Amino acid sequence: MPVISIIIPTYNRSSFVQEAIDSVLAQKFVDFELIVVDDGSTDDTHTALKKYNKSIKYIYQRNKGVSAARNTGVRESSGEWLAFLDSDDLWKPKKLTVQYNYLKDNPTCLICQTEEIWIKNGQRINPKKRHQKQSGQIFKASLPLCIVSPSAVMIHRSLFEQMHGFDESLPACEDYDLWLRISCQYPIDLIQTPLIIKRGGHNDQLSNAPRLDRYRIQSLYNILNSNMLTYDQYQSALFMLQEKCRIYATGCFKYGRIEEANYYQSLPNKVRIMTNETIII
């Protein structure tokens, strides 16, 4: 049984995913299994990955989205710790070693991430201040947008299963959703060393999809209607939902999507009310 299970979801990224796999196989830490979940690729991914033979566990499934691909990988894995790597990202050779040693030295920590290097269209760039990562109790800081990178995370299997994994109903921002559910109850530690290379600028990135905030809005609405939040967390999340709905509805009105605009304008009013630590339906 390996200590760490690594899951790479991929879809029509034959060349990218090979580079991602190579960065895992170059790790100094060796007690791991690598599972590549091909989410219905129609390119030459299947043929290209045959060269890895027994170095990876290859799973092909019909196209269900990145959340389903990651969840499939976890179900087929056996490690105590889980690590994810997007097929267009890379790991530095000491990534697993540094992260696993940190978790051994901090036994109460169930999830951590590392810093990262951003590459866009082949050029290194500096992330904007709003993307700056934080450590510890990061729920409120995570509300505007995702500040946890899947490729940088290592999480204990028990915590992932407790949270029921990635929400397969979300075609994007599924990571934002999971980190909110985790960070409202658990600290997410940050290792300051940049140990992943995050590559952007290509056309098929989910982060380039239009109208992404509707998925963040859905995540906020879901968590506000759960029993997971403290009163202070609820207030912060409700304010963020109201702001995102206001901005999104304004855009809908501007482009003539009146029915959609009306839906998002009224959505915050449908949230369960929380007063004095008590949920009122």
C-alpha positions as CSV (number, residue, x, y, z in Angstrom):
1,M,0.0,0.0,0.0
2,P,1.6,3.3,-1.1
3,V,1.8,6.2,1.3
4,I,0.6,8.7,-1.3
5,S,-1.8,8.3,-4.2
6,I,-1.4,10.8,-7.0
7,I,-4.3,11.5,-9.4
8,I,-3.9,13.2,-12.7
9,P,-7.2,13.9,-14.6
10,T,-6.8,14.6,-18.3
11,Y,-8.8,15.3,-21.4
12,N,-7.3,15.7,-24.9
13,R,-3.9,16.9,-23.6
14,S,-1.6,14.2,-24.9
15,S,1.6,16.2,-24.8
16,F,0.8,18.1,-21.6
17,V,-0.1,15.0,-19.6
18,Q,3.1,13.2,-20.5
19,E,5.2,16.1,-19.1
20,A,3.0,16.1,-16.0
21,I,3.6,12.3,-15.6
22,D,7.4,12.8,-16.1
23,S,7.5,15.4,-13.3
24,V,5.8,12.9,-11.0
25,L,8.1,10.0,-11.9
26,A,11.1,12.3,-11.3
27,Q,10.1,12.8,-7.6
28,K,12.7,12.1,-4.9
29,F,9.9,10.6,-2.8
30,V,9.2,7.1,-4.2
31,D,6.5,5.5,-2.1
32,F,3.5,6.5,-4.2
33,E,1.1,5.3,-6.9
34,L,0.2,7.4,-9.9
35,I,-3.3,7.1,-11.4
36,V,-4.1,8.9,-14.6
37,V,-7.8,9.2,-15.3
38,D,-8.5,9.8,-19.0
39,D,-11.9,11.6,-19.1
40,G,-13.0,10.5,-22.5
41,S,-10.1,11.8,-24.6
42,T,-10.5,11.7,-28.4
43,D,-6.8,12.5,-29.2
44,D,-3.9,10.0,-29.0
45,T,-3.7,10.1,-25.2
46,H,-4.4,6.4,-24.8
47,T,-1.6,5.4,-27.3
48,A,0.9,7.9,-26.0
49,L,0.6,6.7,-22.4
50,K,1.3,3.1,-23.2
51,K,5.0,3.7,-22.9
52,Y,4.6,4.2,-19.2
53,N,3.6,0.6,-18.8
54,K,3.4,-0.3,-15.1
55,S,4.7,3.1,-13.9
56,I,1.1,4.4,-13.9
57,K,-2.4,3.1,-13.5
58,Y,-4.4,4.2,-16.5
59,I,-8.2,4.5,-16.3
60,Y,-10.4,5.5,-19.2
61,Q,-13.9,6.7,-18.6
62,R,-16.5,8.5,-20.7
63,N,-16.3,12.2,-20.5
64,K,-17.9,13.3,-17.1
65,G,-15.8,16.3,-16.2
66,V,-12.7,17.0,-14.0
67,S,-14.6,16.5,-10.7
68,A,-15.7,13.0,-11.7
69,A,-12.3,12.1,-13.0
70,R,-10.6,13.1,-9.8
71,N,-13.2,11.3,-7.7
72,T,-12.7,8.2,-9.9
73,G,-9.0,8.3,-9.3
74,V,-9.5,8.5,-5.5
75,R,-11.9,5.6,-5.5
76,E,-9.3,3.5,-7.4
77,S,-6.5,4.6,-5.1
78,S,-5.2,3.1,-1.8
79,G,-2.8,5.7,-0.3
80,E,-3.2,7.3,3.1
81,W,-2.5,10.7,1.5
82,L,-3.9,12.1,-1.7
83,A,-2.2,14.5,-4.1
84,F,-3.7,16.0,-7.3
85,L,-1.9,17.2,-10.4
86,D,-3.6,19.0,-13.3
87,S,-2.5,17.6,-16.6
88,D,-1.0,21.0,-17.7
89,D,0.9,21.6,-14.5
90,L,4.3,20.3,-13.3
91,W,5.9,19.4,-10.0
92,K,9.4,20.2,-8.9
93,P,11.4,17.0,-7.9
94,K,11.2,17.6,-4.1
95,K,7.5,18.4,-4.0
96,L,6.3,15.2,-2.4
97,T,9.3,14.9,-0.1
98,V,8.9,18.5,1.3
99,Q,5.1,18.2,1.7
100,Y,5.1,14.8,3.3
101,N,7.8,15.7,5.8
102,Y,5.8,18.8,6.7
103,L,2.8,16.7,7.4
104,K,4.8,14.3,9.5
105,D,6.2,17.2,11.5
106,N,2.7,18.6,12.0
107,P,0.5,15.6,12.8
108,T,-2.7,17.6,13.4
109,C,-2.6,19.0,9.8
110,L,-4.8,17.1,7.4
111,I,-4.3,19.3,4.3
112,C,-1.6,21.6,3.1
113,Q,-0.5,23.2,-0.2
114,T,2.7,24.7,-1.5
115,E,3.5,28.0,-3.2
116,E,3.7,27.9,-7.0
117,I,5.4,29.5,-10.0
118,W,3.1,30.9,-12.7
119,I,4.0,30.5,-16.4
120,K,1.7,32.0,-19.0
121,N,2.4,31.5,-22.7
122,G,5.9,30.4,-21.9
123,Q,6.7,33.5,-19.8
124,R,7.0,33.6,-16.0
125,I,4.5,36.1,-14.5
126,N,3.7,37.3,-11.0
127,P,0.2,36.5,-9.7
128,K,-1.9,39.4,-8.7
129,K,-2.4,40.3,-5.0
130,R,-5.9,38.8,-5.0
131,H,-4.4,35.4,-5.8
132,Q,-2.0,35.5,-2.9
133,K,-2.1,32.3,-0.8
134,Q,-2.6,32.3,2.9
135,S,-2.1,29.8,5.6
136,G,-4.3,28.4,8.4
137,Q,-7.9,29.6,8.8
138,I,-8.4,30.8,5.3
139,F,-12.2,30.5,4.8
140,K,-13.0,34.2,4.6
141,A,-10.0,34.9,2.4
142,S,-11.2,32.1,0.0
143,L,-14.6,33.6,-0.5
144,P,-13.8,36.0,-3.4
145,L,-12.0,33.4,-5.5
146,C,-9.9,30.2,-5.3
147,I,-6.6,30.7,-3.5
148,V,-5.9,26.9,-3.2
149,S,-4.4,25.1,-6.2
150,P,-5.4,21.4,-6.7
151,S,-1.9,20.7,-8.0
152,A,-0.3,22.1,-4.8
153,V,-2.5,20.2,-2.4
154,M,-1.9,17.1,-0.3
155,I,-4.9,15.9,1.8
156,H,-5.6,13.0,4.1
157,R,-7.9,10.5,2.6
158,S,-10.2,10.6,5.6
159,L,-10.8,14.3,5.2
160,F,-11.4,14.0,1.4
161,E,-14.0,11.3,2.1
162,Q,-15.6,13.2,4.9
163,M,-16.2,16.0,2.5
164,H,-17.5,13.6,-0.2
165,G,-14.9,14.7,-2.7
166,F,-15.4,17.1,-5.6
167,D,-18.9,18.1,-6.6
168,E,-19.6,16.5,-9.9
169,S,-22.5,18.8,-10.7
170,L,-20.0,21.7,-11.1
171,P,-18.3,21.9,-14.6
172,A,-15.9,24.5,-13.2
173,C,-14.8,26.1,-9.9
174,E,-15.2,22.6,-8.4
175,D,-11.9,23.2,-6.5
176,Y,-13.2,26.5,-5.0
177,D,-16.2,24.6,-3.8
178,L,-14.3,21.8,-2.1
179,W,-11.8,24.2,-0.4
180,L,-14.7,26.3,1.0
181,R,-16.2,23.1,2.5
182,I,-12.9,22.2,4.0
183,S,-11.6,25.6,5.1
184,C,-14.8,26.5,7.1
185,Q,-13.9,23.6,9.5
186,Y,-10.2,22.9,9.1
187,P,-7.0,25.0,8.6
188,I,-5.2,24.7,5.3
189,D,-1.5,25.1,5.8
190,L,0.8,26.7,3.3
191,I,4.4,25.7,2.6
192,Q,6.1,28.9,1.4
193,T,8.4,27.1,-1.0
194,P,7.2,27.1,-4.7
195,L,7.1,23.5,-5.6
196,I,4.7,23.4,-8.6
197,I,4.7,25.1,-11.9
198,K,1.3,26.3,-13.0
199,R,1.1,26.7,-16.7
200,G,-1.6,28.9,-18.4
201,G,-2.5,30.7,-21.5
202,H,-3.9,27.7,-23.5
203,N,-7.4,27.8,-24.9
204,D,-8.8,24.7,-23.1
205,Q,-8.2,25.9,-19.5
206,L,-11.4,25.7,-17.4
207,S,-10.4,29.0,-15.9
208,N,-10.9,30.6,-19.3
209,A,-14.5,29.5,-19.5
210,P,-17.1,32.3,-19.7
211,R,-19.3,33.4,-16.7
212,L,-17.3,31.3,-14.1
213,D,-18.8,33.3,-11.2
214,R,-22.2,31.4,-11.6
215,Y,-20.4,28.3,-10.3
216,R,-18.9,30.2,-7.4
217,I,-22.4,31.6,-6.7
218,Q,-23.8,28.0,-6.6
219,S,-21.0,26.9,-4.2
220,L,-21.8,29.9,-1.9
221,Y,-25.5,29.2,-2.0
222,N,-24.9,25.5,-1.2
223,I,-22.6,26.1,1.8
224,L,-24.9,28.8,3.2
225,N,-27.8,26.3,3.1
226,S,-25.6,23.6,4.9
227,N,-25.0,23.3,8.6
228,M,-21.3,23.8,8.2
229,L,-20.8,27.4,9.0
230,T,-20.4,29.4,12.2
231,Y,-22.4,32.6,12.5
232,D,-19.4,34.8,11.5
233,Q,-18.6,32.5,8.5
234,Y,-22.3,32.6,7.5
235,Q,-22.3,36.4,7.5
236,S,-19.2,36.7,5.4
237,A,-20.4,34.1,2.9
238,L,-23.8,35.8,2.6
239,F,-22.2,39.1,1.9
240,M,-20.0,37.5,-0.8
241,L,-23.1,35.8,-2.3
242,Q,-24.9,39.1,-2.4
243,E,-22.0,40.9,-4.1
244,K,-21.4,38.2,-6.7
245,C,-25.1,38.0,-7.5
246,R,-25.4,41.8,-7.8
247,I,-22.4,41.9,-10.2
248,Y,-23.5,38.9,-12.2
249,A,-27.1,40.1,-12.5
250,T,-25.8,43.5,-13.7
251,G,-23.9,41.7,-16.5
252,C,-27.0,39.7,-17.4
253,F,-29.1,42.8,-17.7
254,K,-26.5,44.5,-19.9
255,Y,-26.5,41.6,-22.4
256,G,-30.3,41.1,-22.4
257,R,-30.4,37.9,-20.4
258,I,-33.3,39.2,-18.3
259,E,-34.6,35.9,-16.9
260,E,-31.1,34.9,-15.8
261,A,-30.6,38.4,-14.2
262,N,-33.8,38.1,-12.3
263,Y,-32.9,34.7,-11.0
264,Y,-29.5,35.9,-9.6
265,Q,-31.0,39.1,-8.2
266,S,-33.4,37.0,-6.1
267,L,-31.1,34.2,-5.2
268,P,-29.7,35.7,-1.9
269,N,-33.3,36.0,-0.6
270,K,-33.7,32.2,-0.9
271,V,-30.8,31.4,1.5
272,R,-31.8,30.0,4.9
273,I,-31.6,32.7,7.6
274,M,-29.1,32.2,10.5
275,T,-29.6,34.2,13.6
276,N,-27.8,33.8,16.9
277,E,-26.2,30.5,15.9
278,T,-29.6,29.1,15.0
279,I,-30.8,28.2,11.5
280,I,-34.3,29.4,10.7
281,I,-36.0,27.8,7.7
